[in-house]
Amino acid sequence: MGEWAVRAVCRTTDPEHLFVEGAAQNRAKTLCTGCPVRTEYLTHALDRRIEHGVWGGMTERERRALLRRRPLVTSWANLLEAARTAHEQSAPPGVPRMRRATG
């Protein structure tokens, strides 16, 4: 993983809490809310087709569905970065911008 991983909200969480099933996945996803490197974690999981666990606020089922809907995406990093940029540019004044991770 990139250097960005050290800034993750979940970095001190027991991995057992992120690799869960059923309703526990929704609880695990709440850790990702507001995480400064959420996009990077999601990109990592999508680009590597990681099949288990909650990554970047998405469960394995949600990631599989996204991959099926967008089979022609070759770089999730490019797509998600473009989406984040578009979102930031459309945010009303005074709304805090997400910091971009490096590394």
Phi and psi in radians as a Rosetta constraint file:
Dihedral C 1 N 2 CA 2 C 2 CIRCULARHARMONIC -1.351 0.35
Dihedral N 2 CA 2 C 2 N 3 CIRCULARHARMONIC 3.027 0.35
Dihedral C 2 N 3 CA 3 C 3 CIRCULARHARMONIC -1.083 0.35
Dihedral N 3 CA 3 C 3 N 4 CIRCULARHARMONIC -0.369 0.35
Dihedral C 3 N 4 CA 4 C 4 CIRCULARHARMONIC -1.080 0.35
Dihedral N 4 CA 4 C 4 N 5 CIRCULARHARMONIC -0.421 0.35
Dihedral C 4 N 5 CA 5 C 5 CIRCULARHARMONIC -1.057 0.35
Dihedral N 5 CA 5 C 5 N 6 CIRCULARHARMONIC -0.467 0.35
Dihedral C 5 N 6 CA 6 C 6 CIRCULARHARMONIC -1.229 0.35
Dihedral N 6 CA 6 C 6 N 7 CIRCULARHARMONIC -0.226 0.35
Dihedral C 6 N 7 CA 7 C 7 CIRCULARHARMONIC -1.720 0.35
Dihedral N 7 CA 7 C 7 N 8 CIRCULARHARMONIC 0.099 0.35
Dihedral C 7 N 8 CA 8 C 8 CIRCULARHARMONIC -1.252 0.35
Dihedral N 8 CA 8 C 8 N 9 CIRCULARHARMONIC 2.467 0.35
Dihedral C 8 N 9 CA 9 C 9 CIRCULARHARMONIC -1.062 0.35
Dihedral N 9 CA 9 C 9 N 10 CIRCULARHARMONIC -0.619 0.35
Dihedral C 9 N 10 CA 10 C 10 CIRCULARHARMONIC -1.483 0.35
Dihedral N 10 CA 10 C 10 N 11 CIRCULARHARMONIC 0.049 0.35
Dihedral C 10 N 11 CA 11 C 11 CIRCULARHARMONIC -1.031 0.35
Dihedral N 11 CA 11 C 11 N 12 CIRCULARHARMONIC -0.451 0.35
Dihedral C 11 N 12 CA 12 C 12 CIRCULARHARMONIC -1.819 0.35
Dihedral N 12 CA 12 C 12 N 13 CIRCULARHARMONIC 0.107 0.35
Dihedral C 12 N 13 CA 13 C 13 CIRCULARHARMONIC -1.477 0.35
Dihedral N 13 CA 13 C 13 N 14 CIRCULARHARMONIC 2.462 0.35
Dihedral C 13 N 14 CA 14 C 14 CIRCULARHARMONIC -1.077 0.35
Dihedral N 14 CA 14 C 14 N 15 CIRCULARHARMONIC 2.171 0.35
Dihedral C 14 N 15 CA 15 C 15 CIRCULARHARMONIC -0.945 0.35
Dihedral N 15 CA 15 C 15 N 16 CIRCULARHARMONIC -0.430 0.35
Dihedral C 15 N 16 CA 16 C 16 CIRCULARHARMONIC -1.028 0.35
Dihedral N 16 CA 16 C 16 N 17 CIRCULARHARMONIC -0.450 0.35
Dihedral C 16 N 17 CA 17 C 17 CIRCULARHARMONIC -1.421 0.35
Dihedral N 17 CA 17 C 17 N 18 CIRCULARHARMONIC -0.242 0.35
Dihedral C 17 N 18 CA 18 C 18 CIRCULARHARMONIC -1.795 0.35
Dihedral N 18 CA 18 C 18 N 19 CIRCULARHARMONIC -0.301 0.35
Dihedral C 18 N 19 CA 19 C 19 CIRCULARHARMONIC -1.972 0.35
Dihedral N 19 CA 19 C 19 N 20 CIRCULARHARMONIC 1.233 0.35
Dihedral C 19 N 20 CA 20 C 20 CIRCULARHARMONIC -2.139 0.35
Dihedral N 20 CA 20 C 20 N 21 CIRCULARHARMONIC 3.070 0.35
Dihedral C 20 N 21 CA 21 C 21 CIRCULARHARMONIC -2.191 0.35
Dihedral N 21 CA 21 C 21 N 22 CIRCULARHARMONIC 2.842 0.35
Dihedral C 21 N 22 CA 22 C 22 CIRCULARHARMONIC 1.106 0.35
Dihedral N 22 CA 22 C 22 N 23 CIRCULARHARMONIC -2.487 0.35
Dihedral C 22 N 23 CA 23 C 23 CIRCULARHARMONIC -1.051 0.35
Dihedral N 23 CA 23 C 23 N 24 CIRCULARHARMONIC -0.459 0.35
Dihedral C 23 N 24 CA 24 C 24 CIRCULARHARMONIC -1.099 0.35
Dihedral N 24 CA 24 C 24 N 25 CIRCULARHARMONIC -0.415 0.35
Dihedral C 24 N 25 CA 25 C 25 CIRCULARHARMONIC -1.133 0.35
Dihedral N 25 CA 25 C 25 N 26 CIRCULARHARMONIC -0.665 0.35
Dihedral C 25 N 26 CA 26 C 26 CIRCULARHARMONIC -1.128 0.35
Dihedral N 26 CA 26 C 26 N 27 CIRCULARHARMONIC -0.644 0.35
Dihedral C 26 N 27 CA 27 C 27 CIRCULARHARMONIC -1.161 0.35
Dihedral N 27 CA 27 C 27 N 28 CIRCULARHARMONIC -0.718 0.35
Dihedral C 27 N 28 CA 28 C 28 CIRCULARHARMONIC -1.117 0.35
Dihedral N 28 CA 28 C 28 N 29 CIRCULARHARMONIC -0.653 0.35
Dihedral C 28 N 29 CA 29 C 29 CIRCULARHARMONIC -1.109 0.35
Dihedral N 29 CA 29 C 29 N 30 CIRCULARHARMONIC -0.465 0.35
Dihedral C 29 N 30 CA 30 C 30 CIRCULARHARMONIC -1.140 0.35
Dihedral N 30 CA 30 C 30 N 31 CIRCULARHARMONIC -0.436 0.35
Dihedral C 30 N 31 CA 31 C 31 CIRCULARHARMONIC -1.065 0.35
Dihedral N 31 CA 31 C 31 N 32 CIRCULARHARMONIC -0.528 0.35
Dihedral C 31 N 32 CA 32 C 32 CIRCULARHARMONIC -1.357 0.35
Dihedral N 32 CA 32 C 32 N 33 CIRCULARHARMONIC -0.318 0.35
Dihedral C 32 N 33 CA 33 C 33 CIRCULARHARMONIC -1.071 0.35
Dihedral N 33 CA 33 C 33 N 34 CIRCULARHARMONIC 2.133 0.35
Dihedral C 33 N 34 CA 34 C 34 CIRCULARHARMONIC 1.377 0.35
Dihedral N 34 CA 34 C 34 N 35 CIRCULARHARMONIC 0.059 0.35
Dihedral C 34 N 35 CA 35 C 35 CIRCULARHARMONIC -1.189 0.35
Dihedral N 35 CA 35 C 35 N 36 CIRCULARHARMONIC 2.296 0.35
Dihedral C 35 N 36 CA 36 C 36 CIRCULARHARMONIC -1.203 0.35
Dihedral N 36 CA 36 C 36 N 37 CIRCULARHARMONIC -0.263 0.35
Dihedral C 36 N 37 CA 37 C 37 CIRCULARHARMONIC -2.126 0.35
Dihedral N 37 CA 37 C 37 N 38 CIRCULARHARMONIC 0.474 0.35
Dihedral C 37 N 38 CA 38 C 38 CIRCULARHARMONIC -0.996 0.35
Dihedral N 38 CA 38 C 38 N 39 CIRCULARHARMONIC -0.805 0.35
Dihedral C 38 N 39 CA 39 C 39 CIRCULARHARMONIC -1.089 0.35
Dihedral N 39 CA 39 C 39 N 40 CIRCULARHARMONIC -0.698 0.35
Dihedral C 39 N 40 CA 40 C 40 CIRCULARHARMONIC -1.140 0.35
Dihedral N 40 CA 40 C 40 N 41 CIRCULARHARMONIC -0.691 0.35
Dihedral C 40 N 41 CA 41 C 41 CIRCULARHARMONIC -1.156 0.35
Dihedral N 41 CA 41 C 41 N 42 CIRCULARHARMONIC -0.732 0.35
Dihedral C 41 N 42 CA 42 C 42 CIRCULARHARMONIC -1.122 0.35
Dihedral N 42 CA 42 C 42 N 43 CIRCULARHARMONIC -0.764 0.35
Dihedral C 42 N 43 CA 43 C 43 CIRCULARHARMONIC -1.015 0.35
Dihedral N 43 CA 43 C 43 N 44 CIRCULARHARMONIC -0.803 0.35
Dihedral C 43 N 44 CA 44 C 44 CIRCULARHARMONIC -0.980 0.35
Dihedral N 44 CA 44 C 44 N 45 CIRCULARHARMONIC -0.824 0.35
Dihedral C 44 N 45 CA 45 C 45 CIRCULARHARMONIC -1.193 0.35
Dihedral N 45 CA 45 C 45 N 46 CIRCULARHARMONIC -0.718 0.35
Dihedral C 45 N 46 CA 46 C 46 CIRCULARHARMONIC -1.225 0.35
Dihedral N 46 CA 46 C 46 N 47 CIRCULARHARMONIC -0.796 0.35
Dihedral C 46 N 47 CA 47 C 47 CIRCULARHARMONIC -1.123 0.35
Dihedral N 47 CA 47 C 47 N 48 CIRCULARHARMONIC -0.518 0.35
Dihedral C 47 N 48 CA 48 C 48 CIRCULARHARMONIC -1.757 0.35
Dihedral N 48 CA 48 C 48 N 49 CIRCULARHARMONIC 0.031 0.35
Dihedral C 48 N 49 CA 49 C 49 CIRCULARHARMONIC 0.942 0.35
Dihedral N 49 CA 49 C 49 N 50 CIRCULARHARMONIC 0.781 0.35
Dihedral C 49 N 50 CA 50 C 50 CIRCULARHARMONIC -1.188 0.35
Dihedral N 50 CA 50 C 50 N 51 CIRCULARHARMONIC 2.239 0.35
Dihedral C 50 N 51 CA 51 C 51 CIRCULARHARMONIC -1.681 0.35
Dihedral N 51 CA 51 C 51 N 52 CIRCULARHARMONIC -0.226 0.35
Dihedral C 51 N 52 CA 52 C 52 CIRCULARHARMONIC -2.224 0.35
Dihedral N 52 CA 52 C 52 N 53 CIRCULARHARMONIC 2.614 0.35
Dihedral C 52 N 53 CA 53 C 53 CIRCULARHARMONIC 1.602 0.35
Dihedral N 53 CA 53 C 53 N 54 CIRCULARHARMONIC 2.953 0.35
Dihedral C 53 N 54 CA 54 C 54 CIRCULARHARMONIC -1.644 0.35
Dihedral N 54 CA 54 C 54 N 55 CIRCULARHARMONIC 2.168 0.35
Dihedral C 54 N 55 CA 55 C 55 CIRCULARHARMONIC -2.317 0.35
Dihedral N 55 CA 55 C 55 N 56 CIRCULARHARMONIC 2.180 0.35
Dihedral C 55 N 56 CA 56 C 56 CIRCULARHARMONIC 1.039 0.35
Dihedral N 56 CA 56 C 56 N 57 CIRCULARHARMONIC 0.511 0.35
Dihedral C 56 N 57 CA 57 C 57 CIRCULARHARMONIC 1.472 0.35
Dihedral N 57 CA 57 C 57 N 58 CIRCULARHARMONIC 0.169 0.35
Dihedral C 57 N 58 CA 58 C 58 CIRCULARHARMONIC -2.175 0.35
Dihedral N 58 CA 58 C 58 N 59 CIRCULARHARMONIC 2.471 0.35
Dihedral C 58 N 59 CA 59 C 59 CIRCULARHARMONIC -1.418 0.35
Dihedral N 59 CA 59 C 59 N 60 CIRCULARHARMONIC 2.959 0.35
Dihedral C 59 N 60 CA 60 C 60 CIRCULARHARMONIC -1.056 0.35
Dihedral N 60 CA 60 C 60 N 61 CIRCULARHARMONIC -0.672 0.35
Dihedral C 60 N 61 CA 61 C 61 CIRCULARHARMONIC -1.110 0.35
Dihedral N 61 CA 61 C 61 N 62 CIRCULARHARMONIC -0.756 0.35
Dihedral C 61 N 62 CA 62 C 62 CIRCULARHARMONIC -1.134 0.35
Dihedral N 62 CA 62 C 62 N 63 CIRCULARHARMONIC -0.696 0.35
Dihedral C 62 N 63 CA 63 C 63 CIRCULARHARMONIC -1.176 0.35
Dihedral N 63 CA 63 C 63 N 64 CIRCULARHARMONIC -0.723 0.35
Dihedral C 63 N 64 CA 64 C 64 CIRCULARHARMONIC -1.054 0.35
Dihedral N 64 CA 64 C 64 N 65 CIRCULARHARMONIC -0.752 0.35
Dihedral C 64 N 65 CA 65 C 65 CIRCULARHARMONIC -1.093 0.35
Dihedral N 65 CA 65 C 65 N 66 CIRCULARHARMONIC -0.732 0.35
Dihedral C 65 N 66 CA 66 C 66 CIRCULARHARMONIC -1.118 0.35
Dihedral N 66 CA 66 C 66 N 67 CIRCULARHARMONIC -0.746 0.35
Dihedral C 66 N 67 CA 67 C 67 CIRCULARHARMONIC -1.103 0.35
Dihedral N 67 CA 67 C 67 N 68 CIRCULARHARMONIC -0.638 0.35
Dihedral C 67 N 68 CA 68 C 68 CIRCULARHARMONIC -1.198 0.35
Dihedral N 68 CA 68 C 68 N 69 CIRCULARHARMONIC -0.678 0.35
Dihedral C 68 N 69 CA 69 C 69 CIRCULARHARMONIC -1.230 0.35
Dihedral N 69 CA 69 C 69 N 70 CIRCULARHARMONIC -0.488 0.35
Dihedral C 69 N 70 CA 70 C 70 CIRCULARHARMONIC -2.195 0.35
Dihedral N 70 CA 70 C 70 N 71 CIRCULARHARMONIC 1.070 0.35
Dihedral C 70 N 71 CA 71 C 71 CIRCULARHARMONIC -1.173 0.35
Dihedral N 71 CA 71 C 71 N 72 CIRCULARHARMONIC -0.306 0.35
Dihedral C 71 N 72 CA 72 C 72 CIRCULARHARMONIC -1.597 0.35
Dihedral N 72 CA 72 C 72 N 73 CIRCULARHARMONIC -0.052 0.35
Dihedral C 72 N 73 CA 73 C 73 CIRCULARHARMONIC -1.213 0.35
Dihedral N 73 CA 73 C 73 N 74 CIRCULARHARMONIC 2.154 0.35
Dihedral C 73 N 74 CA 74 C 74 CIRCULARHARMONIC -1.770 0.35
Dihedral N 74 CA 74 C 74 N 75 CIRCULARHARMONIC -0.371 0.35
Dihedral C 74 N 75 CA 75 C 75 CIRCULARHARMONIC -2.414 0.35
Dihedral N 75 CA 75 C 75 N 76 CIRCULARHARMONIC 1.819 0.35
Dihedral C 75 N 76 CA 76 C 76 CIRCULARHARMONIC -1.190 0.35
Dihedral N 76 CA 76 C 76 N 77 CIRCULARHARMONIC -0.503 0.35
Dihedral C 76 N 77 CA 77 C 77 CIRCULARHARMONIC -1.043 0.35
Dihedral N 77 CA 77 C 77 N 78 CIRCULARHARMONIC -0.844 0.35
Dihedral C 77 N 78 CA 78 C 78 CIRCULARHARMONIC -1.123 0.35
Dihedral N 78 CA 78 C 78 N 79 CIRCULARHARMONIC -0.781 0.35
Dihedral C 78 N 79 CA 79 C 79 CIRCULARHARMONIC -1.135 0.35
Dihedral N 79 CA 79 C 79 N 80 CIRCULARHARMONIC -0.824 0.35
Dihedral C 79 N 80 CA 80 C 80 CIRCULARHARMONIC -1.219 0.35
Dihedral N 80 CA 80 C 80 N 81 CIRCULARHARMONIC -0.606 0.35
Dihedral C 80 N 81 CA 81 C 81 CIRCULARHARMONIC -1.148 0.35
Dihedral N 81 CA 81 C 81 N 82 CIRCULARHARMONIC -0.725 0.35
Dihedral C 81 N 82 CA 82 C 82 CIRCULARHARMONIC -1.108 0.35
Dihedral N 82 CA 82 C 82 N 83 CIRCULARHARMONIC -0.706 0.35
Dihedral C 82 N 83 CA 83 C 83 CIRCULARHARMONIC -1.153 0.35
Dihedral N 83 CA 83 C 83 N 84 CIRCULARHARMONIC -0.714 0.35
Dihedral C 83 N 84 CA 84 C 84 CIRCULARHARMONIC -1.129 0.35
Dihedral N 84 CA 84 C 84 N 85 CIRCULARHARMONIC -0.746 0.35
Dihedral C 84 N 85 CA 85 C 85 CIRCULARHARMONIC -1.074 0.35
Dihedral N 85 CA 85 C 85 N 86 CIRCULARHARMONIC -0.791 0.35
Dihedral C 85 N 86 CA 86 C 86 CIRCULARHARMONIC -1.079 0.35
Dihedral N 86 CA 86 C 86 N 87 CIRCULARHARMONIC -0.730 0.35
Dihedral C 86 N 87 CA 87 C 87 CIRCULARHARMONIC -1.110 0.35
Dihedral N 87 CA 87 C 87 N 88 CIRCULARHARMONIC -0.778 0.35
Dihedral C 87 N 88 CA 88 C 88 CIRCULARHARMONIC -1.114 0.35
Dihedral N 88 CA 88 C 88 N 89 CIRCULARHARMONIC -0.654 0.35
Dihedral C 88 N 89 CA 89 C 89 CIRCULARHARMONIC -1.251 0.35
Dihedral N 89 CA 89 C 89 N 90 CIRCULARHARMONIC -0.436 0.35
Dihedral C 89 N 90 CA 90 C 90 CIRCULARHARMONIC -1.615 0.35
Dihedral N 90 CA 90 C 90 N 91 CIRCULARHARMONIC -0.104 0.35
Dihedral C 90 N 91 CA 91 C 91 CIRCULARHARMONIC -1.206 0.35
Dihedral N 91 CA 91 C 91 N 92 CIRCULARHARMONIC 2.455 0.35
Dihedral C 91 N 92 CA 92 C 92 CIRCULARHARMONIC -1.133 0.35
Dihedral N 92 CA 92 C 92 N 93 CIRCULARHARMONIC 2.711 0.35
Dihedral C 92 N 93 CA 93 C 93 CIRCULARHARMONIC -0.990 0.35
Dihedral N 93 CA 93 C 93 N 94 CIRCULARHARMONIC 2.509 0.35
Dihedral C 93 N 94 CA 94 C 94 CIRCULARHARMONIC 1.605 0.35
Dihedral N 94 CA 94 C 94 N 95 CIRCULARHARMONIC -0.213 0.35
Dihedral C 94 N 95 CA 95 C 95 CIRCULARHARMONIC -1.464 0.35
Dihedral N 95 CA 95 C 95 N 96 CIRCULARHARMONIC 2.204 0.35
Dihedral C 95 N 96 CA 96 C 96 CIRCULARHARMONIC -1.088 0.35
Dihedral N 96 CA 96 C 96 N 97 CIRCULARHARMONIC 2.453 0.35
Dihedral C 96 N 97 CA 97 C 97 CIRCULARHARMONIC -1.546 0.35
Dihedral N 97 CA 97 C 97 N 98 CIRCULARHARMONIC 2.555 0.35
Dihedral C 97 N 98 CA 98 C 98 CIRCULARHARMONIC -1.292 0.35
Dihedral N 98 CA 98 C 98 N 99 CIRCULARHARMONIC 2.441 0.35
Dihedral C 98 N 99 CA 99 C 99 CIRCULARHARMONIC -1.375 0.35
Dihedral N 99 CA 99 C 99 N 100 CIRCULARHARMONIC 2.510 0.35
Dihedral C 99 N 100 CA 100 C 100 CIRCULARHARMONIC -1.532 0.35
Dihedral N 100 CA 100 C 100 N 101 CIRCULARHARMONIC 2.425 0.35
Dihedral C 100 N 101 CA 101 C 101 CIRCULARHARMONIC -1.446 0.35
Dihedral N 101 CA 101 C 101 N 102 CIRCULARHARMONIC 2.652 0.35
Dihedral C 101 N 102 CA 102 C 102 CIRCULARHARMONIC -2.108 0.35
Dihedral N 102 CA 102 C 102 N 103 CIRCULARHARMONIC 2.714 0.35
